[in-house]
């Protein structure tokens, strides 16, 4: 089980790092976005802590309009959901000691990073967006994909040694 600790730690790290930093207009609105929430600072109005599902509610109630804003909120929600699925698959692989599920989790991690990156592009076309954590997500997903999680070599050596001992002296 210890060989699955690193992917599990990296999957959990994804939810702790800021993914995007945004600015609208002439520093009118400044945001820092994580996978599940966004911190927003507006001069004169103060700071806001916006959970991911509230963006969908803003769209539903008509408080958030515009094609780019709606696309950005939907892509952010889909990307966060995909990352959560990747984390769940990694936890299942850790508990069940199943190495092929790590590669499946890497697909979810990389695709979630792509959705969050496209969300950053959509959301702030009137300012700038710095995708700080999105490349880190893609690197984590790629490293999980590249890593081979085969059975430990020590287990194979002990099986080979017992086979040699059973054959006896020649």
Kinemage of the C-alpha trace (Angstrom):
@kinemage 1
@onewidth
@group {chain A} dominant
@subgroup {mainchain}
@vectorlist {calphas} color= white
{ca unk a 1} P 0.000 0.000 0.000
{ca unk a 2} L 2.893 2.366 0.535
{ca unk a 3} L 3.515 2.654 -3.211
{ca unk a 4} L 0.108 4.341 -3.635
{ca unk a 5} L 0.745 6.989 -0.983
{ca unk a 6} L 2.421 9.452 -3.350
{ca unk a 7} L -0.457 9.553 -5.890
{ca unk a 8} L -2.936 9.899 -3.028
{ca unk a 9} L -0.992 12.770 -1.471
{ca unk a 10} L -0.656 14.489 -4.857
{ca unk a 11} L -4.389 14.110 -5.542
{ca unk a 12} L -5.177 15.713 -2.181
{ca unk a 13} L -2.654 18.492 -2.864
{ca unk a 14} L -4.625 19.503 -5.954
{ca unk a 15} L -7.458 20.738 -3.735
{ca unk a 16} L -5.108 22.852 -1.597
{ca unk a 17} L -3.290 24.874 -4.264
{ca unk a 18} L -4.772 27.969 -5.923
{ca unk a 19} L -5.545 27.087 -9.514
{ca unk a 20} L -6.144 30.489 -11.103
{ca unk a 21} L -5.627 34.148 -10.268
{ca unk a 22} L -7.879 36.582 -12.144
{ca unk a 23} L -8.322 40.307 -12.596
{ca unk a 24} L -11.227 42.103 -14.300
{ca unk a 25} L -10.931 45.540 -15.830
{ca unk a 26} L -8.582 47.967 -14.141
{ca unk a 27} L -8.223 45.911 -10.936
{ca unk a 28} L -11.977 46.189 -10.457
{ca unk a 29} L -12.332 42.564 -9.309
{ca unk a 30} L -9.520 40.270 -8.212
{ca unk a 31} L -10.085 36.539 -7.701
{ca unk a 32} L -8.095 33.549 -6.541
{ca unk a 33} L -9.766 30.269 -7.443
{ca unk a 34} L -9.239 26.827 -5.979
{ca unk a 35} L -10.907 23.639 -7.191
{ca unk a 36} L -13.939 23.931 -4.897
{ca unk a 37} L -14.183 27.639 -4.063
{ca unk a 38} L -13.160 31.126 -5.118
{ca unk a 39} L -11.999 34.109 -3.067
{ca unk a 40} L -13.050 37.431 -4.581
{ca unk a 41} L -11.925 40.907 -3.583
{ca unk a 42} L -13.871 43.939 -4.858
{ca unk a 43} L -12.783 47.455 -3.840
{ca unk a 44} L -15.658 49.177 -2.068
{ca unk a 45} L -17.675 45.972 -1.630
{ca unk a 46} L -15.178 43.843 0.261
{ca unk a 47} L -14.202 40.216 0.089
{ca unk a 48} L -16.372 37.250 -0.872
{ca unk a 49} L -15.952 33.526 -0.437
{ca unk a 50} L -17.847 31.796 -3.266
{ca unk a 51} L -18.355 28.045 -3.257
{ca unk a 52} L -18.488 26.286 -6.620
{ca unk a 53} L -22.154 25.366 -6.509
{ca unk a 54} L -23.132 29.014 -5.941
{ca unk a 55} L -21.886 29.926 -9.409
{ca unk a 56} L -24.394 27.458 -10.838
{ca unk a 57} L -27.135 28.963 -8.641
{ca unk a 58} L -26.203 32.471 -9.851
{ca unk a 59} L -26.731 31.269 -13.412
{ca unk a 60} L -29.979 29.508 -12.528
{ca unk a 61} L -31.450 32.595 -10.836
{ca unk a 62} L -30.258 34.906 -13.624
{ca unk a 63} L -27.742 36.835 -11.510
{ca unk a 64} L -24.833 35.755 -13.706
{ca unk a 65} L -25.325 36.304 -17.419
{ca unk a 66} L -23.207 36.306 -20.522
{ca unk a 67} L -21.970 33.411 -22.580
{ca unk a 68} L -18.396 33.517 -21.256
{ca unk a 69} L -19.445 33.711 -17.597
{ca unk a 70} L -21.891 30.837 -17.950
{ca unk a 71} L -19.379 28.699 -19.849
{ca unk a 72} L -16.684 29.455 -17.262
{ca unk a 73} L -18.919 28.488 -14.332
{ca unk a 74} L -20.054 25.282 -16.009
{ca unk a 75} L -16.512 24.294 -17.010
{ca unk a 76} L -15.243 25.038 -13.491
{ca unk a 77} L -17.984 22.855 -11.970
{ca unk a 78} L -17.366 20.021 -14.435
{ca unk a 79} L -13.588 20.226 -13.892
{ca unk a 80} L -13.967 20.143 -10.106
{ca unk a 81} L -16.338 17.155 -10.346
{ca unk a 82} L -13.871 15.308 -12.572
{ca unk a 83} L -11.050 16.012 -10.099
{ca unk a 84} L -13.201 14.658 -7.254
{ca unk a 85} L -13.861 11.483 -9.267
{ca unk a 86} L -10.095 11.138 -9.800
{ca unk a 87} L -9.519 11.511 -6.055
{ca unk a 88} L -12.149 8.871 -5.277
{ca unk a 89} L -10.584 6.456 -7.777
{ca unk a 90} L -7.161 7.058 -6.205
{ca unk a 91} L -8.570 6.338 -2.742
{ca unk a 92} L -10.152 3.126 -4.054
{ca unk a 93} L -6.817 2.134 -5.639
{ca unk a 94} L -5.028 2.861 -2.349
{ca unk a 95} L -7.464 0.780 -0.304
{ca unk a 96} L -7.724 -2.079 -2.808
{ca unk a 97} L -4.030 -2.014 -3.783
{ca unk a 98} L -5.051 -1.906 -7.461
{ca unk a 99} L -2.434 -0.356 -9.745
{ca unk a 100} L -4.547 -0.115 -12.913
{ca unk a 101} L -6.935 2.297 -11.178
{ca unk a 102} L -4.077 4.803 -10.726
{ca unk a 103} L -3.795 5.176 -14.499
{ca unk a 104} L -7.574 5.656 -14.714
{ca unk a 105} L -7.349 8.346 -12.019
{ca unk a 106} L -4.618 10.055 -14.046
{ca unk a 107} L -7.026 10.388 -16.990
{ca unk a 108} L -9.546 12.095 -14.734
{ca unk a 109} L -6.876 14.348 -13.231
{ca unk a 110} L -5.577 15.534 -16.589
{ca unk a 111} L -9.042 16.065 -18.059
{ca unk a 112} L -10.154 17.967 -14.942
{ca unk a 113} L -7.106 20.210 -15.314
{ca unk a 114} L -7.991 20.871 -18.947
{ca unk a 115} L -11.566 21.814 -18.019
{ca unk a 116} L -10.312 24.194 -15.310
{ca unk a 117} L -7.822 25.748 -17.731
{ca unk a 118} L -10.508 26.383 -20.355
{ca unk a 119} L -12.692 27.815 -17.581
{ca unk a 120} L -9.954 30.341 -16.814
{ca unk a 121} L -9.809 31.344 -20.461
{ca unk a 122} L -13.586 31.813 -20.630
{ca unk a 123} L -14.094 33.670 -17.385
{ca unk a 124} L -11.791 36.594 -17.769
{ca unk a 125} L -11.676 37.804 -21.325
{ca unk a 126} L -11.851 41.416 -20.074
{ca unk a 127} L -8.834 41.171 -17.801
{ca unk a 128} L -6.167 38.586 -17.279
{ca unk a 129} L -5.990 35.096 -15.843
{ca unk a 130} L -2.877 33.399 -14.523
{ca unk a 131} L -3.396 29.626 -14.347
{ca unk a 132} L -1.018 29.001 -11.453
{ca unk a 133} L -2.214 25.537 -10.431
{ca unk a 134} L -3.579 24.210 -13.722
{ca unk a 135} L -0.116 23.242 -15.048
{ca unk a 136} L 0.569 21.560 -11.698
{ca unk a 137} L -2.599 19.472 -12.102
{ca unk a 138} L -1.518 18.424 -15.587
{ca unk a 139} L 1.970 17.524 -14.333
{ca unk a 140} L 0.508 15.471 -11.468
{ca unk a 141} L -1.821 13.649 -13.850
{ca unk a 142} L 0.985 12.998 -16.333
{ca unk a 143} L 3.317 11.686 -13.614
{ca unk a 144} L 0.581 9.346 -12.383
{ca unk a 145} L 0.088 8.132 -15.953
{ca unk a 146} L 3.823 7.563 -16.537
{ca unk a 147} L 4.518 5.800 -13.240
{ca unk a 148} L 4.272 2.039 -13.197
{ca unk a 149} L 2.834 0.550 -10.051
{ca unk a 150} L 3.782 -3.085 -10.522
{ca unk a 151} L 4.009 -5.507 -7.605
{ca unk a 152} L 7.054 -5.015 -5.417
{ca unk a 153} L 10.241 -6.630 -6.647
{ca unk a 154} L 10.878 -8.086 -3.203
{ca unk a 155} L 7.709 -10.154 -3.486
{ca unk a 156} L 8.928 -11.645 -6.775
{ca unk a 157} L 12.377 -12.423 -5.350
{ca unk a 158} L 10.961 -14.325 -2.404
{ca unk a 159} L 8.826 -16.449 -4.752
{ca unk a 160} L 11.864 -17.235 -6.906
{ca unk a 161} L 13.984 -18.148 -3.872
{ca unk a 162} L 11.382 -20.573 -2.523
{ca unk a 163} L 11.169 -22.283 -5.931
{ca unk a 164} L 14.952 -22.779 -5.923
{ca unk a 165} L 14.903 -24.183 -2.391
{ca unk a 166} L 12.223 -26.750 -3.231
{ca unk a 167} L 14.171 -28.224 -6.106
{ca unk a 168} L 16.885 -29.376 -3.726
{ca unk a 169} L 20.579 -29.994 -4.453
{ca unk a 170} L 21.546 -31.454 -7.789
